[in-house]
């Protein structure tokens, strides 16, 4: 069942981040570094604002929508949803816009601030509606939103820059237009807003009790992921922050693609199993998800780090390469560890409503990562800002896994993890033998040889019964 859902979600999980990846590279080549830094930090503010104002409801939606449908209570849910999203959007705009105005006070004018506010609102609503589609198994709509926004923005950005020059309007305008179009498409296809708007205090209180701790965890996660960007901006300014944002964002995107390839439909599937077959069956599904994610994430992370010098030479503008040579592999490592935990092990706690455990682990990660990241940036320059988060995310993953393993039905096999690591271990050796210094062709060749070698290793270990996915 998970394999089928993975295939259905595959276009969104491959095309969307690939297009986002290309869009960021287009910005890097078309826009000045300071403007790239402004976009990156505006995106960071949006992610933090979304975590604070929307996650309490979106996580409640993911966990409880199936239950409302089974119980025939969708009319009340839809009314409560409309009230929650309208209120969250108004509160987000009222708080995030002044924050952006203060943060960028010396760098943007009123027009840019208005564009930024529109960007914050449309991106937040589009993100929520994509989650809504995923929770309701509307995979086609989810794919349209995830793929359509970066595809449309990429198609519009180049002519916008040609017409208006490298301005904030040319950068934010295409994003706002495509996010707005995605919102309209979702509202036309969904039952959202079709039952009117009404505040249901019992549903709101239940959502706040479940989603409040999750919101705290999501907020801490957003701060953790974006702290290096703010650290670099604070120490070295917007131009350096822009040069740092490109390889840092690339590294996180590579890790996100690897994890989301097999997790987009995994949590909703576990929730459905929980509602239908009980807790033990759902925990066993999460354990299976964890092993499946390891199968994909470990080779992608190791391979991306191994070929990062060639990636930088092929894709990154010359002025950003010095920063990228350390920032990119560190960002891949950080993202791999971070997303592996949040999309697998943490879901054990979300499923049984022990949301405070997620919050506590994420708080540990943020505190440790921020302190060490600040020290690293001060000592090693901009790329050093990622050193602390790498160590902190590794520690958080270990703590979360140990806590989750106390649940009897969730047993992630150390034997399987060791076997997958053994199969992926030759990848750096293959890259050393063929360092992919000849451009895009040799980079593709090294990647293909590494993938084939890893696949052969997995097959051999499976035939020897060393590796077994139950």
C-alpha atoms as one frame of an Amber mdcrd trajectory, in Angstrom:
protein
   0.000   0.000   0.000   2.823   2.398   0.859   4.597   1.469  -2.393   1.478
   2.314  -4.430   1.043   5.662  -2.674   4.726   6.381  -3.173   4.343   5.883
  -6.924   1.292   8.155  -7.040   3.109  10.910  -5.160   6.327  10.440  -7.138
   5.729  13.146  -9.797   5.212  15.802  -7.115   8.146  14.584  -5.025  10.551
  14.639  -7.982   9.332  17.477 -10.200   8.455  20.024  -7.508  11.825  20.149
  -5.712  13.684  19.844  -9.019  11.867  22.903 -10.346  12.410  24.751  -7.058
  16.081  23.826  -7.328  16.260  25.251 -10.864  14.361  28.386  -9.795  16.891
  29.102  -7.044  19.729  28.586  -9.531  17.997  30.999 -11.933  17.854  33.601
  -9.169  21.528  33.003  -8.426  22.464  33.701 -12.053  19.966  36.515 -12.776
  19.732  38.511  -9.535  22.280  40.298  -7.326  23.324  38.383  -4.213  21.665
  40.888  -1.877  18.269  40.356  -3.562  18.748  36.579  -3.420  19.409  37.025
   0.297  16.218  39.090   0.655  14.143  36.366  -1.030  15.736  33.664   1.116
  15.100  35.555   4.358  11.534  36.459   3.325  10.955  32.752   2.692  12.408
  32.002   6.122  10.008  34.492   7.742   7.106  32.861   5.896   8.094  29.367
   7.057   8.357  30.549  10.658   5.028  32.404  10.399   3.333  29.370   8.868
   4.598  27.169  11.681   3.229  29.570  14.282  -0.115  30.517  12.748  -1.172
  27.503  10.657   0.506  24.337  11.918  -1.758  23.944  14.958  -4.627  23.385
  12.538  -2.827  21.668   9.639  -1.454  18.945  11.924  -4.872  18.487  13.494
  -6.248  18.172   9.964  -3.708  15.495   8.977  -4.391  13.475  12.107  -8.190
  13.813  12.416  -9.734  14.458   8.976 -10.180  10.720   8.310 -12.007  10.351
  11.626 -14.440  13.174  10.812 -15.233  11.609   7.433 -15.822   8.165   8.947
 -18.057   9.629  11.654 -20.092  11.772   9.247 -19.080  15.036  10.899 -17.644
  16.856   7.899 -20.087  19.799   7.881 -18.991  20.922  11.345 -15.350  20.312
  10.474 -15.566  22.410   7.294 -17.163  25.302   9.163 -14.471  25.146  11.850
 -11.745  24.875   9.200 -12.932  28.023   7.421 -12.930  29.961  10.695  -9.495
  28.648  11.664  -7.832  29.478   8.335  -9.420  32.925   8.037  -8.360  33.808
  11.569  -4.865  32.372  11.107  -4.355  34.303   7.857  -5.436  37.620   9.364
  -3.236  37.102  12.421  -0.267  36.085  10.310  -0.495  39.178   8.122  -0.948
  41.455  11.139   2.194  40.089  12.809   4.547  38.979  10.036   4.304  42.119
   7.897   5.556  44.473  10.653   8.308  41.977  11.494   9.448  41.990   7.861
   9.266  45.787   7.768  11.494  46.079  10.841  13.949  43.382   9.764  14.465
  44.814   6.248  14.012  48.473   7.271  17.295  49.610   5.703  16.956  47.522
   2.530  13.392  47.658   1.123  10.829  50.286   0.162   7.046  50.229   0.632
   6.410  48.574  -2.712   8.758  45.733  -1.870   7.143  45.390   1.557   3.689
  45.106  -0.062   5.019  42.444  -2.433   6.546  40.639   0.523   3.248  40.689
   2.429   1.423  39.249  -0.597   4.119  36.604  -0.905   3.792  35.647   2.786
   0.003  35.263   2.531  -0.204  33.397  -0.774   2.654  31.031   0.051   1.136
  30.205   3.434  -2.310  29.510   1.993  -0.879  27.434  -0.870   1.185  25.408
   1.605  -1.867  24.735   3.761  -4.025  23.763   0.787  -1.364  21.322  -0.416
  -1.448  19.708   3.043  -5.243  19.658   2.859  -5.105  17.834  -0.475  -2.601
  15.333   0.934  -4.745  14.662   4.003  -7.767  14.030   1.758  -5.758  11.805
  -0.651  -6.338  14.231  -3.543  -3.000  13.319  -5.030  -3.642  14.930  -8.410
  -4.479  18.274  -6.825  -1.504  18.001  -4.480   0.708  17.422  -7.522  -0.756
  20.409  -9.374  -0.023  22.731  -6.439   3.453  21.404  -5.701   4.603  21.323
  -9.317   2.603  24.198 -10.772   3.944  26.931  -8.480   7.686  26.479  -9.153
   7.061  25.622 -12.830   5.015  28.744 -13.383   7.398  30.943 -11.396  10.352
  29.627 -13.374   8.568  30.261 -16.677   7.660  33.830 -15.661  10.873  34.869
 -13.878  13.186  35.060 -16.886  10.869  37.307 -18.964  10.070  39.344 -15.841
  13.768  40.027 -15.235  14.244  40.830 -18.935  11.363  43.333 -18.784  11.798
  44.952 -15.357  15.409  44.151 -14.621  16.739  42.367 -11.503  14.182  43.927
  -9.137  12.084  42.712  -6.225   8.979  42.878  -8.431  10.551  40.565 -11.017
  11.470  38.112  -8.247   8.340  38.150  -6.064   5.739  38.865  -8.757   5.885
  35.461 -10.525   5.736  33.649  -7.182   2.704  35.637  -5.997   0.872  35.068
  -9.285   1.489  31.317  -9.317   0.672  30.861  -5.645  -2.557  32.792  -6.135
  -3.498  30.611  -9.115  -2.830  27.472  -7.052  -5.085  28.753  -4.266  -7.942
  29.357  -6.710  -7.481  25.885  -8.257  -7.628  24.246  -4.821 -10.728  26.123
  -3.705 -12.523  25.135  -6.913 -11.709  21.445  -6.408 -12.094  21.091  -2.621
 -15.074  21.009  -0.290 -13.371  23.656   1.842 -15.519  26.802   2.371 -18.639
  25.052   1.030 -20.307  24.640   4.416 -19.955  28.260   5.444 -18.017  29.664
   8.351 -18.788  29.015  11.992 -16.723  28.830  15.146 -17.114  25.445  16.872
 -15.476  25.802  20.253 -15.249  22.055  20.892 -13.361  21.429  17.634 -11.221
  24.526  18.155 -10.308  23.461  21.669  -9.491  19.921  20.522  -7.346  21.309
  17.678  -5.552  23.671  20.061  -4.854  20.888  22.564  -3.484  18.586  19.859
  -1.962  21.194  17.588  -0.536  23.573  20.192   2.426  21.402  21.174   2.857
  20.381  17.519   2.845  24.065  16.572   5.573  24.680  19.123   7.599  21.842
  17.631   7.025  23.083  14.067   8.006  26.610  15.063  11.197  25.325  16.639
  11.852  23.265  13.497  11.392  26.290  11.241  13.723  28.311  13.443  16.271
  25.464  13.393  16.268  25.196   9.608  16.456  28.947   9.074  18.788  29.925
  11.919  21.924  29.598   9.732  20.455  32.093   7.236  19.784  34.670   9.958
  23.154  34.044  11.612  25.001  34.677   8.348  22.928  37.794   7.603  23.519
  39.141  11.107  27.282  38.603  10.987  28.082  39.330   7.339  25.129  41.143
   5.691  22.605  40.464   2.921  25.093  39.980   0.083  26.959  37.194   1.892
  23.605  35.802   3.076  22.539  35.539  -0.562  25.744  33.760  -1.563  25.242
  31.389   1.367  21.514  30.855   0.765  21.978  29.227  -2.640  24.210  26.242
  -1.670  22.513  25.950   1.721  19.084  25.786   0.088  20.371  23.329  -2.518
  21.663  20.995   0.183  18.398  21.074   2.114  16.444  20.542  -1.105  18.478
  17.458  -2.040  17.840  15.960   1.391  14.155  16.877   1.265  13.709  15.192
  -2.110  15.305  12.000  -0.827  13.062  11.841   2.229   9.816  12.962   0.592
  10.176  10.400  -2.210   8.793   7.791   0.182   7.081   9.807   2.920   4.498
  12.067   1.234   1.767   9.466   1.609   3.277   7.599   4.551   1.851   9.500
   7.520  -1.724   9.735   6.183  -1.495   5.980   5.511  -0.384   5.303   9.101
  -3.245   7.462  10.407  -5.756   5.537   8.295  -4.382   2.232   9.602  -4.572
   3.562  13.160  -8.247   4.467  12.728  -9.090   1.158  11.049  -6.791  -1.470
  12.622  -5.505   0.046  15.849  -2.278   1.427  17.290  -0.003  -1.605  16.971
  -0.688  -1.968  13.250  -0.012   1.755  12.725   3.276   1.588  14.642   4.388
  -1.371  12.560   3.604   0.664   9.450   5.728   3.541  10.771   8.591   1.120
  11.421   8.292  -0.111   7.843   8.274   3.516   6.653  11.469   4.160   8.630
  13.307   1.271   6.960  12.049   2.335   3.522  13.263   5.887   4.081  16.702
   4.638   5.130  16.876   2.631   1.916  16.532   5.842  -0.117  18.028   8.545
   2.098  21.396   7.055   3.021  22.674   6.557  -0.554  21.302   9.905  -1.746
  22.906  11.775   1.162  26.258  10.008   0.842  26.229  10.349  -2.943  25.316
  14.055  -2.916  28.082  14.846  -0.436  30.556  12.852  -2.530  29.762  14.666
  -5.794  29.222  18.114  -4.255  32.495  19.583  -5.655  31.372  18.692  -9.176
  27.827  19.959  -8.520  29.244  23.292  -7.443  31.466  23.661 -10.500  28.601
  22.819 -12.862  25.713  24.708 -11.241  26.860  27.472  -8.887  27.881  30.934
 -10.171  31.625  31.608  -9.709  31.101  34.301  -7.065  29.323  31.843  -4.759
  31.603  28.816  -5.128  33.994  29.519  -2.257  31.087  29.535   0.187  29.434
  26.560  -1.489  32.338  24.108  -1.192  31.736  23.699   2.545  28.129  24.886
   2.882  26.623  22.461   0.346  27.844  19.119   1.802  27.132  20.309   5.344
  23.602  21.338   4.327  23.012  17.916   2.742  24.117  16.216   5.970  22.010
  18.535   8.116  18.911  18.142   5.970  19.258  14.374   5.754  19.439  13.948
   9.524  16.739  16.555  10.180  14.162  15.338   7.664  14.790  11.691   8.485
  13.735  12.333  12.070  10.823  14.663  11.403   9.259  12.500   8.689   9.678
   9.125  10.393  10.550   8.791  14.066   8.725  11.918  15.263   5.517  10.597
  13.710   5.444   7.853  16.333   4.779  10.547  18.942   2.295  12.423  16.753
   0.307   9.253  16.182  -0.190   8.567  19.891  -0.618  12.295  20.661   2.599
  12.565  22.712   3.390  15.846  21.000   5.400  17.252  23.898   8.145  14.719
  23.193   8.566  16.154  19.674   8.689  19.676  21.084  11.311  18.774  23.680
  13.600  17.066  21.162  13.265  19.936  18.689  14.025  22.486  21.419  17.221
  20.584  22.184  18.135  20.640  18.500  17.468  24.389  18.147  19.385  25.407
  21.247  22.428  23.248  20.520  22.428  24.050  16.799  22.116  27.821  17.278
  24.925  28.079  19.815  27.301  25.889  17.829  26.226  27.465  14.528  26.965
  30.968  15.775  30.378  29.854  16.997  31.088  28.096  13.705  30.100  31.108
  11.596  32.200  33.462  13.708  35.240  31.191  13.393  34.943  29.730   9.876
  32.840  32.285   8.021  29.387  31.770   6.541  29.646  27.988   5.891  30.506
  27.402   9.550  26.924  28.320  10.451  25.868  24.809   9.349  28.352  22.882
  11.502  26.327  23.296  14.681  23.010  22.208  13.152  24.648  19.038  11.778
  25.818  18.000  15.251  22.531  19.044  16.852  20.352  17.164  14.347  22.419
  14.002  14.831  21.945  14.236  18.601  18.193  14.907  18.217  17.760  11.922
  15.888  19.438   9.605  18.387  17.336  10.872  21.298  14.089  10.656  19.321
  14.863   7.145  18.046  15.681   5.869  21.541  12.406   7.266  22.904  10.360
   5.894  19.989  11.939   2.444  20.296  10.385   2.062  23.748   7.068   1.538
  22.000   6.949  -2.219  21.491   5.244  -2.213  18.088   7.750   0.282  16.676
  10.970  -1.660  16.174  13.318  -0.264  13.541  15.904  -2.907  12.725  19.517
  -1.947  13.432  20.499  -4.911  11.266  18.706  -3.455   8.242  20.221   0.004
   8.834  23.736  -1.464   9.026  23.169  -3.437   5.822  21.932  -0.349   3.944
  24.939   1.630   5.166  27.259  -1.160   3.986  25.645  -1.114   0.537  26.053
   2.689   0.312  29.642   2.754   1.616  31.319   2.179  -1.808  29.727   5.312
  -3.283  32.460   7.761  -2.115  35.133   5.358  -3.387  33.471   5.311  -6.810
  33.455   9.109  -6.887  37.132   9.220  -5.892  37.933   6.819  -8.731  35.901
   8.973 -11.147  35.915  12.458  -9.579  33.447  13.916 -12.115  35.690  16.844
 -12.939  34.852  16.761 -16.648  31.586  18.615 -16.427  27.974  17.519 -16.504
  28.605  14.290 -18.443  31.120  12.869 -15.989  28.923  13.981 -13.072  25.982
  12.023 -14.496  28.256   9.028 -15.133  29.620   9.005 -11.580  26.084   9.286
 -10.190  24.821   6.442 -12.395  27.716   4.130 -11.501  27.199   4.853  -7.810
  23.459   4.143  -8.059  24.026   0.870  -9.925  26.629  -0.255  -7.413  24.325
   0.548  -4.503  21.399  -1.246  -6.141  23.559  -4.309  -6.753  24.697  -4.264
  -3.130  21.098  -4.107  -1.875  20.130  -6.988  -4.167  23.039  -9.163  -3.004
  22.336  -8.487   0.677  18.653  -9.249   0.155  19.427 -12.557  -1.559  21.752
 -13.443   1.310  18.911 -12.627   3.763  21.169 -10.085   5.438  18.704  -7.342
   4.532  15.041  -8.010   5.159  12.163  -5.527   4.937   9.157  -6.927   6.723
